[in-house]
Amino acid sequence: MQNRPCFPEKLQLSLSVVTPVYQNEEHIEGFIRSLRIDVLAFFRKSELIVVEDGSTDRTKEILKRLNLEIPFRLISRSEKRGYARAMKEGLELAENELIFFTDSDAEQNPEDFWKLYGTIDSSDMVIGYKAGRRPFYRKIASRINNLILNLLFGTKFRDMNCGFRLIRKEILDEILGEIKALPVAPSAELTIRASKSGFRIREIAVRHNYRKSVVFSLIRMPGLILRHIRDIRKFRSELSRTYGRGLRAAHIMKSFRAVWQIRFLRNPVPLALWVDLTTRCQGRCFTCGIPEGKPADMPVSQAGRLIRESFRLGCARIQFTGGDPLLHPEADSIVTKAKLRGLHVTMAVRETHVRRHLNTLKKADLVLLAFDGRKEHHDAQKGAGSFDSLMEAFRLFKARGIRFQTTTCLTKINLSSLPFIIQTAREHGFKTTFQTLYYPLGGKGSDEKKNGRHPLKEYLLSPGEHRSAGKYLLELKKKTRVIASSRGYIQRVFLDWPDQSRMFLDTASDESLKCWAGRLFCNVNAEGVVMPCGEYRDYSRPEDFLSFFHAGFARAFRAAGEGRCRACLKSCFVEINSVFSLKTDALWNWLNLLG
């Protein structure tokens, strides 16, 4: 019992032990007793789930007798349904934070559990690989199987089908329902799906005790191999559809298909999502009240669920925002999950944390930063010292090949910085967008605006300054490729908008430009609430909508409905509405930006 630990008190983490059993009268009693003594006894809260799969020897009788002495949950079947179903049924019943799944044939020693437990803090799943495996033919078969699976699925595991592993419950919450493709090797399927979903997986050597298998034999091997090959082909085809990398053409086709569905079939599709991963932000932007709110992070398990469920409904693009999404403790894992689904990923971040998160930002298709002009102008609007951090971020992105874009909020403070912004964009090779100073309700100063007083009125450009800035940008758009804003957007927002102190209009000045919020895109806040758009608090409160945490994303998206406003000033919404309304200049601009 050399691996058994010595703890001064019982462990606070909760543990579920799951083991499938079939035709195991020789070893099952000793195995159950060992689990109880060597593993379960060390946890303050634990459970043992035994799934007996229609054994015809004395296994049922032994388990029933043991259950009178040792409390455990026994599920016994009258007929054999197969290892994969028994495994999945047991895992579905597990309720605790950690799940220890182990075969019951005593090929591994229960006390080797502690080898897995020792590395779970830095992992989401720890798999034991069998050291000194016997007999020879099973060793060769295992190596060939792992080699083929690694080559086909782009993984690097030594024994991905080993039935001895410690798993965090969030893995099972996200992917257990999908386990059905490889009935001959369900543990391998669990490993591959977890890897493709971005979970951290580690392998640890464990001792192997040879036991004659009652499931596999040399006589049955050819038939099992043929069935396994067929299942692998189907599984690979499924994953290529589910996790395939999003290409430019595929993204375009998915977008047009969604537009066709909503325009002609009236079937809403969440093609694009804005997701607030966190409300935390260390920035001090003079227009924003987010840092003054209550900190909240979207749980990583719920973020994974959102990605999975929205993808199934047709999502092609997701923008992570907040707050600063880089302050979410699991930002890298969440971005990985989105990329593995083939989504186009954008991250709107503050420059402050860029250096520490370059690997995460490298995974994104586009990084968005605020750039408000020369040092004195940018620091006045974004906080002291932010300009220097921003310039460093530009240099780092350029050196690392990270694609990025900036947004400038034009005010009386920084209007004279326009030429500097354009020149900086040319020097560093990025594109930039421009927006007017809008101030939605619900943040700092909202009471003043409700009473008819714009809280930032002193910084708002005059109507003449708005028009002059718009004409200047339209001229620059003809001469330079660094302006990401479309000509139609510049015209509508800077030249045609009737009142720059109003972010929303109840009637549209251009009936051909529709708002598609709640029909082709939506916002999800850190608490899972699904709203038509992120600025919707001007018209409603988050509590008026559903959280996908409880309702599921499909139901929450349908319940969000359409937005009540008919036009807004926010640059990203004007641009995406123009694309979905099939405005020629916006479509052409979007296609150029997508490349």
MOJO-V823281 format. One record per pair of residues at least 12 apart in sequence whose ideal C-beta (glycine too) atoms are under 6 Angstrom apart, sorted by the first residue. I is the first residue (numbers start at 1). J is the second residue. D is the distance in whole Angstrom. If there is no record, write none. Layout:
[[I,J,D] [I,J,D]]
This chain:
[[1,111,6] [3,111,4] [3,112,6] [3,114,5] [4,38,6] [4,111,5] [5,114,6] [10,44,4] [11,42,6] [11,43,5] [13,97,5] [13,98,6] [14,45,4] [14,96,4] [14,97,5] [15,43,5] [15,46,5] [15,96,5] [15,98,5] [16,47,5] [16,94,4] [16,96,4] [16,99,5] [17,35,6] [17,48,5] [17,100,5] [18,49,5] [18,90,4] [18,91,6] [18,94,6] [18,101,5] [19,50,6] [19,102,5] [19,104,4] [20,51,5] [20,86,4] [20,87,5] [21,50,6] [21,52,5] [21,104,5] [22,53,5] [22,55,5] [23,55,5] [23,57,5] [23,214,4] [24,59,5] [24,104,6] [25,57,5] [25,58,4] [25,59,5] [27,106,4] [28,59,6] [28,62,6] [29,62,6] [31,104,5] [31,106,5] [32,66,6] [34,110,4] [35,110,5] [36,70,6] [38,110,5] [38,111,4] [39,110,6] [39,113,5] [48,72,4] [49,73,5] [49,90,5] [49,93,5] [50,72,6] [50,74,5] [51,75,5] [51,86,4] [51,89,6] [51,90,4] [52,76,4] [53,77,6] [53,80,5] [53,86,4] [54,77,5] [54,79,4] [54,80,4] [60,76,6] [84,183,4] [84,186,4] [87,186,5] [88,179,6] [91,172,6] [91,176,6] [97,169,6] [99,167,5] [100,113,6] [100,166,5] [101,165,5] [102,164,5] [103,163,4] [105,211,5] [107,208,6] [107,209,5] [107,211,5] [108,164,4] [108,206,5] [109,207,6] [112,206,4] [115,204,5] [116,166,4] [116,204,6] [119,202,6] [120,166,6] [123,200,5] [123,202,4] [124,168,5] [124,171,6] [124,199,4] [124,200,5] [125,167,5] [125,171,6] [125,194,6] [125,201,5] [126,166,5] [126,202,5] [126,204,6] [127,162,6] [127,165,5] [127,203,5] [128,162,6] [128,164,4] [128,204,6] [128,206,4] [129,158,4] [129,159,4] [129,162,6] [129,203,5] [129,205,6] [130,159,6] [130,208,4] [131,205,4] [132,208,6] [133,208,5] [134,210,4] [149,188,6] [152,236,5] [153,192,5] [155,195,5] [158,203,6] [160,188,5] [160,191,4] [161,185,5] [161,187,5] [161,188,4] [163,187,6] [164,206,6] [170,301,4] [171,194,5] [171,199,6] [173,301,5] [174,304,5] [175,193,5] [175,197,6] [181,235,4] [182,231,5] [182,235,6] [184,224,6] [184,228,4] [196,243,5] [196,340,5] [197,337,6] [198,333,5] [198,336,3] [198,337,4] [198,340,6] [243,340,5] [244,342,5] [245,342,6] [246,342,4] [246,344,6] [248,594,6] [251,316,6] [251,344,6] [254,316,4] [258,271,4] [258,314,5] [259,580,6] [262,519,5] [262,520,6] [268,519,5] [269,314,4] [270,310,5] [270,313,5] [270,315,5] [270,522,6] [270,557,5] [271,316,6] [271,520,5] [272,317,4] [272,521,4] [273,310,6] [273,315,6] [273,318,5] [274,319,5] [274,321,6] [274,523,5] [274,534,5] [275,320,6] [275,524,5] [276,321,6] [276,322,5] [276,525,5] [276,526,5] [277,298,5] [277,320,5] [277,322,6] [277,325,4] [277,328,4] [278,297,5] [278,322,5] [278,323,4] [278,327,5] [278,328,5] [278,526,6] [279,293,5] [279,295,6] [279,296,5] [279,323,5] [279,526,5] [280,295,5] [280,323,5] [280,327,4] [281,323,4] [281,324,5] [282,352,6] [283,350,5] [284,383,4] [285,382,5] [286,381,5] [289,443,4] [289,444,3] [290,323,6] [296,526,4] [297,328,5] [298,526,5] [300,330,4] [300,333,6] [302,549,6] [303,334,5] [304,337,5] [306,553,6] [307,337,5] [307,338,5] [307,341,6] [309,553,4] [310,553,6] [311,341,5] [317,344,4] [318,338,5] [318,343,5] [318,345,6] [319,346,4] [320,347,5] [321,348,4] [324,349,6] [324,350,5] [325,347,6] [326,349,5] [326,353,4] [326,357,5] [331,360,6] [332,360,4] [335,360,6] [335,363,5] [339,363,5] [344,365,5] [345,364,5] [345,365,5] [346,366,5] [347,364,5] [347,367,5] [348,368,4] [351,369,6] [351,389,4] [351,390,4] [351,393,4] [352,389,6] [354,393,4] [361,402,6] [362,402,6] [366,403,5] [367,404,4] [368,405,6] [369,406,5] [370,407,6] [371,406,4] [371,408,6] [372,408,6] [372,414,5] [373,414,4] [373,417,3] [373,421,6] [374,417,5] [374,420,5] [375,387,4] [377,413,6] [377,414,4] [377,417,5] [380,413,5] [394,428,5] [398,428,6] [404,430,5] [405,430,6] [405,431,5] [405,484,6] [406,432,5] [407,433,5] [408,421,6] [408,434,5] [409,435,6] [409,437,6] [410,434,6] [410,469,6] [411,437,5] [411,459,4] [412,459,5] [425,482,4] [426,482,6] [431,482,5] [431,484,4] [433,484,5] [433,485,5] [433,571,5] [434,485,6] [435,571,4] [436,500,6] [436,569,6] [437,459,6] [437,460,5] [438,503,4] [438,569,5] [439,456,5] [440,503,6] [440,535,4] [440,538,5] [441,538,5] [442,537,4] [454,501,5] [466,494,5] [466,500,6] [467,495,6] [469,494,6] [470,490,5] [470,494,3] [470,495,4] [473,490,5] [474,490,6] [486,585,5] [486,586,5] [486,589,4] [487,585,5] [488,578,6] [488,583,6] [488,585,5] [488,586,5] [489,574,5] [489,575,6] [493,569,6] [503,568,6] [503,569,5] [504,538,6] [504,565,4] [504,568,5] [505,566,6] [505,567,4] [507,566,6] [508,566,4] [508,567,5] [513,581,5] [514,581,5] [515,563,5] [515,577,6] [516,577,6] [516,580,5] [517,532,4] [517,533,4] [517,563,4] [518,532,3] [518,560,5] [518,561,5] [518,562,5] [518,563,6] [520,580,5] [522,560,6] [528,547,4] [528,548,5] [528,549,4] [529,542,4] [529,545,5] [529,547,5] [530,545,6] [530,548,6] [530,556,4] [530,557,5] [530,560,5] [531,545,5] [531,560,6] [532,560,5] [532,563,4] [533,563,6] [539,564,5] [545,560,6] [546,559,5]]
